[in-house]
Amino acid sequence: MTDLGQVLVRGLIGFIVLLVLARIMGKKQINQITYFEYIVGIAIGSIAAELTFSPDIRISNFVFGMVIWSMLPIVVSKIELKSYGFRMLTEGKPTVVIENGKILEENLKKEDLTVDELMIYLRDKDVFKLSDVETAIFESSGQLSVMKKSDVMPITPKDMNMVVEQEHSPRIVIVDGNVMEKSLKEYGYTKDWLLGEVMKQGAEDFSDVFVAQIDSMGNVYVDLYNDKKKLPQIKQKLLAAATVKQLQANLTTFSLQTENEQAKKMYQDYAKTMEQLLDDMGDYLKE
């Protein structure tokens, strides 16, 4: 094998090993870089580089070295869970740089932070005035945590003693014109109802929709493929039909969920009524 071929093969092996080890180490070691993780990252990167360009040394030796360095953060993290002192030794302590609205100059010097750098960190947290800050802590991960003063915090419904309905995670229900029926059913809606909603926002069919998302309140966000051309709006007759279909589906669902025989029969009867109504409306909807 030529020298270039060896470099290619050894480089690919190093990349694959690094990818596997990164997955084993987990998200914490990748996302929260402490002093220890920084040192480990440099060491593993150096070993991977040597693996690529040192054909005289066996590949197994390099792989074994990377495995050792990758296992160290995992072992250290397990020890940190049980020992506060060891955790402070490896990760360090957070440093308060602003307390009670006052900048602690000595702590800034301790962390080698200038005022300009402090302002950069604050602007990254959408804080442009020092007078708005109550407390700021420089974390061991190198990030700045900021607590604003109470009088500049946004007013929430809780502050005004307002009762609001709790929202849940929104769901994507259309991608590239394809309906995600599982997500739609989990929220209790039908394709007919969804079609009516996207038509209200300019679509003629699901194929016109690039992406659609529904929240737990039943609001639908729709993004069409054609953003410039305004498509024909839904006819009121079709909207009425979609509403009746959704009502029929809801009644059927209620009949399956209840154990009360009287209520079950009532829901089933009303569902049949809605079905008959749709049949009667069929000819008029075509006009």
C-alpha positions in Angstrom: 0.0 0.0 0.0 1.3 3.5 -0.8 1.9 6.1 1.8 -1.2 8.0 0.8 -3.2 4.9 1.0 -2.0 4.2 4.6 -2.7 7.8 5.6 -6.3 7.4 4.2 -7.0 4.1 5.9 -5.5 5.1 9.3 -7.3 8.4 9.1 -10.6 6.7 8.5 -10.0 4.3 11.4 -9.1 7.1 13.7 -12.3 9.0 12.7 -14.5 6.0 13.3 -12.9 5.2 16.7 -13.3 8.9 17.7 -17.0 8.8 16.7 -17.7 5.6 18.7 -15.8 6.9 21.7 -17.6 10.3 21.6 -21.0 8.4 21.7 -19.8 6.3 24.6 -18.6 9.3 26.6 -22.1 10.8 26.3 -23.5 14.3 25.8 -22.2 15.8 29.1 -18.5 15.4 28.1 -19.2 17.0 24.7 -21.5 19.8 25.8 -20.0 20.9 29.2 -16.3 21.3 28.6 -14.4 21.6 31.9 -10.7 21.8 32.4 -10.5 18.0 32.6 -12.5 17.4 29.4 -10.4 20.1 27.7 -7.2 18.2 28.5 -8.8 14.8 27.5 -10.0 16.3 24.1 -6.5 17.6 23.3 -4.9 14.3 24.2 -7.3 12.2 22.1 -7.0 14.6 19.2 -3.2 14.3 19.3 -3.3 10.5 19.4 -5.7 10.5 16.4 -3.3 12.7 14.5 -0.4 10.5 15.3 -2.4 7.4 14.3 -2.9 9.0 10.8 0.7 10.0 10.1 2.8 7.4 12.0 2.7 4.3 9.9 5.6 2.7 11.8 3.5 2.3 15.0 0.8 -0.4 15.2 -2.8 0.9 14.9 -3.9 -1.2 17.9 -1.5 0.8 20.2 -3.2 4.1 19.1 -6.7 2.7 19.5 -5.9 1.4 22.9 -4.5 4.8 23.9 -7.6 6.6 22.7 -9.8 4.1 24.6 -7.9 4.8 27.8 -8.2 8.5 27.5 -11.9 8.2 26.6 -12.7 6.1 29.6 -11.0 8.5 32.0 -13.9 11.1 31.8 -16.4 8.4 32.5 -14.6 7.1 35.5 -14.0 10.7 36.8 -17.7 11.6 36.4 -18.7 8.5 38.5 -16.3 9.6 41.3 -17.6 13.2 41.1 -21.1 11.9 41.7 -20.0 10.5 45.1 -17.4 13.1 46.2 -18.1 16.8 46.4 -14.4 17.6 47.1 -13.2 15.6 44.1 -15.8 17.4 42.0 -14.5 20.8 43.1 -10.9 19.6 42.4 -11.7 18.6 38.8 -14.3 21.1 37.8 -13.6 24.1 40.0 -16.1 26.4 41.6 -18.4 29.0 40.0 -17.3 32.5 40.6 -19.7 35.3 41.4 -18.7 38.4 39.4 -21.8 40.6 40.1 -23.6 40.4 43.5 -26.5 42.7 44.7 -26.0 44.7 41.5 -22.3 45.4 42.3 -19.4 44.2 40.2 -16.8 42.3 42.2 -13.5 43.5 40.7 -11.4 41.0 42.6 -13.4 38.1 41.2 -13.1 39.5 37.7 -9.3 39.6 38.1 -9.4 36.0 39.5 -11.0 34.8 36.3 -8.9 37.1 34.0 -12.1 38.8 32.8 -12.1 42.4 31.6 -15.1 44.7 31.7 -15.4 44.4 27.9 -15.5 40.6 28.1 -18.0 40.8 30.9 -20.2 43.0 28.7 -19.9 40.5 25.8 -21.2 37.7 28.1 -24.0 39.9 29.3 -25.1 40.9 25.8 -25.2 37.2 24.9 -27.8 37.0 27.7 -29.8 40.0 26.2 -28.6 42.3 28.9 -27.2 45.6 27.8 -27.3 47.6 31.0 -25.3 46.7 34.1 -28.0 48.4 36.2 -30.4 45.6 35.2 -28.2 42.8 36.7 -28.8 41.5 40.2 -26.4 38.6 40.1 -24.0 37.1 37.6 -22.0 33.9 38.1 -19.2 32.8 35.9 -19.6 29.0 35.7 -16.9 26.4 35.7 -17.9 25.6 32.1 -17.0 29.1 31.0 -20.6 30.3 30.7 -22.1 33.3 32.5 -25.4 32.8 34.3 -27.4 36.0 34.9 -30.3 36.9 37.2 -31.9 40.2 36.3 -33.4 42.5 38.9 -37.1 41.9 39.7 -38.3 45.3 38.4 -36.9 44.6 34.9 -38.2 41.0 34.6 -41.1 40.4 32.2 -44.5 40.2 33.8 -45.9 36.7 33.7 -49.5 35.5 34.0 -48.6 34.1 37.5 -47.5 37.6 38.6 -51.0 38.9 37.7 -52.7 35.9 39.3 -54.1 34.9 35.9 -55.1 31.3 35.2 -53.9 30.1 31.8 -54.3 26.8 30.1 -51.0 24.8 30.3 -49.6 24.1 26.8 -47.8 20.9 25.8 -45.3 20.1 23.2 -46.3 21.0 19.6 -46.3 18.3 17.0 -45.2 18.4 13.3 -48.2 17.0 11.4 -47.1 17.6 7.7 -43.7 17.4 6.2 -43.1 17.7 2.4 -46.8 17.3 1.8 -47.0 14.1 3.8 -49.4 13.9 6.8 -47.9 12.5 10.0 -51.0 10.6 10.9 -49.6 9.2 14.2 -48.9 12.7 15.6 -52.2 13.9 14.4 -54.2 11.1 16.1 -52.3 11.6 19.3 -53.7 15.1 19.5 -57.2 13.7 18.6 -57.6 15.3 15.2 -58.5 13.9 11.8 -57.1 14.4 8.3 -60.3 16.0 7.2 -60.0 18.6 10.0 -56.4 19.2 9.2 -57.2 19.7 5.5 -59.7 22.3 6.4 -57.2 24.1 8.5 -54.5 24.2 5.8 -57.0 25.3 3.2 -57.9 28.2 5.4 -54.3 29.3 5.1 -54.2 29.1 1.3 -53.5 25.5 0.5 -55.6 23.5 -1.9 -54.3 20.1 -0.8 -51.7 18.6 1.6 -49.2 18.6 -1.4 -49.1 22.4 -1.3 -47.7 22.3 2.3 -44.0 22.2 3.1 -44.5 21.9 6.8 -47.3 22.2 9.3 -47.3 22.2 13.1 -50.1 21.9 15.6 -50.0 23.0 19.2 -52.0 21.6 22.1 -54.5 24.4 21.8 -55.4 23.3 18.3 -53.6 26.2 16.5 -52.0 25.2 13.2 -48.9 26.9 11.7 -48.7 26.3 7.9 -45.8 27.0 5.6 -46.5 26.6 1.9 -44.1 25.7 -0.9 -45.3 28.7 -2.8 -44.8 31.6 -0.4 -45.3 34.4 -3.0 -48.4 33.3 -4.9 -51.5 33.6 -2.8 -53.5 30.4 -3.3 -57.3 30.4 -3.4 -58.9 30.5 0.0 -61.1 27.6 1.2 -64.8 27.7 0.4 -67.1 28.1 3.3 -69.0 25.0 2.3 -65.9 22.8 2.4 -64.9 24.3 5.8 -68.4 23.4 7.2 -68.0 19.9 5.9 -64.6 19.5 7.5 -66.0 20.8 10.8 -68.9 18.2 10.7 -66.4 15.4 9.9 -64.3 16.4 12.9 -67.3 16.5 15.2 -68.3 13.0 14.0 -64.8 11.7 14.7 -64.9 13.2 18.2 -68.3 11.6 19.0 -67.0 8.2 17.8 -63.9 8.6 20.0 -66.1 9.6 23.0 -68.2 6.5 22.5 -65.2 4.3 22.6 -63.7 5.9 25.7 -66.8 5.9 28.0 -67.9 3.0 30.0 -71.4 4.4 30.6 -73.7 2.5 28.3 -76.2 5.3 28.1 -73.6 7.9 27.2 -72.0 5.4 24.7 -75.3 5.0 22.9 -75.9 8.7 22.8 -72.5 9.4 21.3 -73.0 6.7 18.7 -76.5 8.1 17.8 -75.1 11.6 17.3 -72.2 10.3 15.3 -74.7 8.5 12.9 -76.6 11.8 12.7 -73.5 13.6 11.7 -72.8 10.9 9.1 -76.3 11.3 7.7 -75.9 15.1 7.6 -72.7 14.7 5.5 -74.5 12.5 3.1 -77.4 15.0 2.8 -74.8 17.8 2.2 -72.9 15.9 -0.5 -74.7 17.3 -3.5 -74.7 20.9 -2.2 -71.0 20.7 -1.5 -70.2 20.0 -5.1 -71.9 23.2 -6.3 
